[in-house]
Structures are given as C-alpha cells and as structure tokens.
C-alpha cells in the first residue's frame, strides 16, 4: 500500500508493540510477558474473533520490518510488516487450527480485509486521522 507522509513516522507506528491492538483490530490485547535482546518481546495475545495465543515480536530498524511469530493459538506462523520508502507491505504465512481451519477460506478473507484496514490506519496515523480523511474526501 502506497502512502503519503513520513516513512519514519509510519515505521514508528509499525514498530510500537504497545500500539498493535490500536492498528490491528483482530488483536484485542497484548500482554508482554518477556523482554529479550534487541527489543524482542514475547506476549500473550487475545484475539477479537475469539481465542488467545503466544506471539514473539521483533523489530528490525535497518530493514524497517516488524516480525510477529505466532507460537500458539488459533493459528501459528508469521506476519511481517515492512516499510519500504513510501510503501507499506504485510505478508502472512500462517496455518489455521481447530474451528478456524474448518472455515479457513472465510477466515483468510477476513484476515485480508483486516490487513488492508490495519495498513490504512498505520499509514495515516490512526483511526481519528483516517476518519477525518474520509469526511474530507
């Protein structure tokens, strides 16, 4: 997704672990349970669609990439969000489990839609600013 504005400001929002639920509405809450080297954290996540899991999160300022490794829960795998110039990219590589696996086609569509909305919020500065842009359009 292309964006206007300062890539450093966007990276600041992307890499702010405490603000993940603000931008990624599928994540209801994160509770950091362990802090490691290089800013890596392990957190317990509660998801808006039900369920909870454990996630390891690391930020690489050199490549402006935030990597989330979902270790347990309704899905496992990785999500990478990267700022490349004035472009914001997100890649998922996950496997669904339990009931989420049964409805994986519908769930995958929901993840795609949620990702687009999260990238919009991250690139614009948040929900309030995005709402202001929509009313001016």
N, C-alpha and C positions, 0 to 999 in steps of 0.2 A: 504494500500500500504506500503510495506516494504521499508526502505531507509537506506543508509549508511550515517554516519555523526553524528553530534552532535544534540541530541534531543532538547537541549536548544536553539540552533541556529534556528532550524526548528520552535520551538514554538515562538521565536522572530519574525519570518516572519509571522506566522499564526496570531498572536495577534496584529500585526501592522495595525490598522484600515486604516491608510492613504495609505497603500500599497495594499489594497484589489483589486482595479482595475488592478494593475500590475500582480497579480497572477490569478485573476478570470476575464477572458476576457469578460464574459457576463455582468459584471458591468462596464459600461463605465466611470462613475464618481460617487463619493460620496461627499456630502457637509454636514459637521457636522453642525447641527442647535441647538443642545442642548447637554450639558455635565452634567451627573448626578453622583451620588455616586458610588464609586468603579470602576471608569473608564467607566461606562456605557454611551453610546452616542446614540443619535437619529440623523439620517441623511436622507437627500433626496438623492435617488439613481436614476441614469439614466442608462437604460439597453441598451446594444449593439444591441439587437434584437428589440428594439422599446419599448416605454413606460417608465414610471417612477413610483416611489413609495416611501414610507417611511419605514425605517428599524431601529430597535433598536438593538444595538450591545453591547454585554458584553463579557468580557474575564475573565475566572476563572483560575488563575495561578496554584492553588492547583491541579485541575484535568486536566490542560492544555487543556481547552476547550474554543473555541470561539463560541458563540451562536448568530446567527442573526435571529431576529423575523421580518419577512416581514409583516408590518401592513396594507399596501395598495399597489395597483398597479396591474399589470397583473397576479400576484399570491400572495397569503398570506400563512403564515405558518412559519416553522422554518428550519434552516440549522445549524447543529452542526459540527464543525471540531475539532478533538481531536488528540493530540499526546500521544501515549501510547508506551513508550520505543522507539524502532526504527520502529514504525508503525504509519502511518498517516491515520485517518479514517474520512469520511464525511457521514453524514446522512441528508437526506432531508425529510421533512414532510410538503408538500405544496399542495395547491389547486389552479388550474388554473382558470382564469376568462376571460370572453369575448372571443375574437378570439382565445386566447391561449387555452381555454377549448375545442373548436371545434377540434383543432389539437393536443390535449393533448398527444396522442401516439407518434407523431413525436417530439413534444416539450420535452417530457420526455426522449426520446433517445438523443436529443441534450443536455439536462441537464447532463445525464450520461457521455457522451463524454467530455463535458466541465469540469465536475468534475474530471475525470481522468487526463486531461491535467493540471488543476489547481494544483492537488496534486503532479504531476510530477514537476511543477515549484516550488512549495513550498518546496518540499523535496530536490531539487537540488540547490536552491539558486536563481533561477530566469531564465529568458529567455536566457540571454547570456551564462550562465554556462551550461544550458541544451543543447543549440546549440553546444557548444564545446564538450560535452559528445557524442552527436550524430555523430559528424565528426570523433571522435576518435574510435568509435565502429567498 
